[in-house]
């Protein structure tokens, strides 16, 4: 699928920023110069810069220009289809919220005892008023005894930080899936359309997992910066040579 001009320009500027292109004073060229470079209108350039502003890559100072935010290079995830949106563009509808006894896998994941409880909630997330995600999340009751519906329908991350916890990182797995009948009814879409299943484990700085979630997203896109992993390549090449050698020996 061909990118819209504004999206292509945003991606290209991202590439130039991460190439460490020598922008003077860490500042992007003026709109007029960018419009000439990409052979588009200044309106299209503004839309591309608006996207880079929304995801925190640049800051626009009126009368001065667009400046690169240096802290953007600290995370491999540049943005995804949710993080590029402001919170006023996202809303949630709770469809299940309960406190229940922990099960075996949850006990192991959260390091809980048999008699402890977890919160489980299911919600639909709307982006620009369109149903986009179905999320099932679990949090230990031990750490969040005052969790409420209003909190879930807003920002869980903000709530965790407000409790004095420090969020460290996320372990995320992606899997291509097709929407089933019940999911299609919730998201008001056709059964069988492609979607992304996203499984998250969310960690605090002390190593504790504070939440696990499974998300089905019908409009998921993401952009990462991935450093080249030479040791992993060398390991895979060695392993491949061993496999080929073993296969050859079978026919000797």
N, C-alpha and C positions, 0 to 999 in steps of 0.2 A: 504494500500500500504506500503510495507516494505521500510524503509529508507535505503539509501546508507550508507555504513560504515562511510564515512567522515561526513555525516549529523547526523548520530546517535551519533558519538563521539562529534561533536560540541554541540548537544543538551545535552548530558550527562555532558560535562564539564560546560555548562551553569548552569545546575541543581546543580552541586557541588559548583560553584561560588556563586549562590544565596542561597545555604544551609549554606553559610559562612564557608565552609570547611577551616580548618586551613592550608592554603598554606603558606609555609615559606616565609616571606617578601613579601606577596601578589604576589607570583610568581608561575607559573605553573611548574610541574615537567618537567625535560628535555625530549626531543623528544624520546630518547631511552627508558626511563622508561615508557612513555605513550604508546609506541609501544608494549612493553611487557605486560602492563596492559590490553590493548584492543586486543592483539594478531593480530596485523596488521603491515603493513610495515611502515617505517618512512615517506615514501611518502604520505601515507594516513593520517598520523598524521599531516603532513605539510599542506595538503589540509583542514583539519578540523580547524587548527590554522589560516589558511588564511581567512576562513569564519569569525572566531571570530574577526580577525583584521579588516576585511571589515566593520563589524557592530559596531566597536568601543569598543568591550568588553575588548580586550587586546591590548597591544603594544609590538611589538617584537624589542628588542635591540640586534643587531648583536653581538655575542660573550658573551652576558649576559643572554639571555633567554626571555621568554614571561611573561609580567607583567600585572596584572589586573588593569583596569582603574576604580577607585573608583566612579567616577561620573556616571557610567553606571546604578547605582541603583536608580537614581533620577527620572526616568520615568517608568511608567508601561509598555509601549511599548518597548520591547527589539529590535525588528526589524520586518520588513515585506519585501515582495518580491521586493519592490522598494528601501526602505532605506538600504537594504544590498548591493545595487549596487552603485558603484562610478558614478559620473556624466558623466564621459567619456564613460560609458556603456549605458547611457540613452540618447535618442534624441526624439524630438517632431516634429510633422508636424501639422501646423495650418490649419484647414479646415473651420473655420468661425471666424470672429473677427468684432464686431460692437459695436457702441455706440448707445444706445436707451433709450427712456423714461422709467422711473421706473414703474413697475406694482404693484398692491395692496400688494401682499404677500412680494415682495421685499422691498416695502416702509416700511412695518412693521418690516421686518427682519433687515434692515440697518438703520432704524429710519430716513428716508428721507422724503422730502416734495413732493407733486404731480408734481412739475415742474422740478424735478432733473433727472439725467441720471445715468445709470450704463453701465459698460463695460460687454459684454458677449463674451466669446470665447469658441470654441470647438477645441479640439486637439486630435491627436492620439499620444500615447507615445510608443516608441520602446525600448525594453530592449534587449541588445545584438543583435540589428537589427531585432528583431521579434516584430510585432505588438502585444501589450499586453493590453493596456488600451485605452478607449475612455473617455475623460474628458470634461464635460461641467461646466464652472466656471463663476461666476459673482462677480464683484468688484464695489464699488461705485466710480463714476467718481470724486466725491468731493475730495477723498483722493488720487487718482492716475490719475491726468489729463494728464500725459505724458506717460501712458502705451503704449508700442509699440510691434509689432510682434516679434522682436528680443528678447525682454524680455520674452514674453510668451513661446518662443521656448527654453528658458533656465530655470532659477529658479525663480519662483514667490516669494518664501520665501526670497531669497537673495535680490530681488528687494524691497520687503516690508521693510526689515532691512536697506537697503541703503537709504530709505526715512526718516530714523530716528525713525521709529515706533518700539515698543517692542512687539514681539509675545509672547502671554501668553500660550494658550492651544487650543485644538481642541475638539469639540463635534462630535463624529463619530457614525454612525449607519450602520450596515451591513445587507444585505438582499440577500439570494440566489435567483438567476434568471437564465433564459435560454436566450441565444443569439438569437436576432431576425434577420430577413433577412438583414436589412440595416446595422446592427452592424457586421454581418458576412462578408458582402462585404468589410467593412472598415478594419476589422482585418484579412481578408483572412483566415477565418476559417469556419467550418460547422455551419449552422443554428441549433439552439436547444442545443448546447453544454452548460454545466453548467458554470456559471460565478458568480462573486461576485459584487453586487452593493454596493458602498461605498458612503455615504452621509456625507459631512463634513461641519461644521460651524467653522470658524477660528476666534479666538479672539485675540485682542490686550490687553495689560496689563490694559488699562483703561476701559475694558469691552466692547469696540466697536467690532462688527463683521466686519471684513475687507474683508471676502470672503465667499461664499458658493459654494460648488462643488458637482457634482454627477459623479461618476466614475464607469465604467463597466470594470472589470478586469478578464481576462480568465485564469490567472496563479497566483491568489492571495493566499499567505500564510502569516501567521503572528505568532509571539510568544510574549506573554505578561507575566508579573509577576503580580499576582492579590492577594493582601492581603485578608485574611479571614475577612468577614464582619459579625461579630456575631450579632450586632443589627438587621441587615436585616434578618438574619435567624430566630431570635426570633420573629420578626414582622410577618414573613410569617407563622411560626408555629401557632401563636396565631390566625391569620386570618383563617388558615385552620381549627382549632378547632371550630371557630365560624360558618364556613360554614357547617361543619359536624353536629353541634348541631342544626342548622336551618333545615337541611334536615331531621334529626331525628324527630323534632317537627311536621313536615308536616304529619307524619304517626301516631301521637298520637291521 
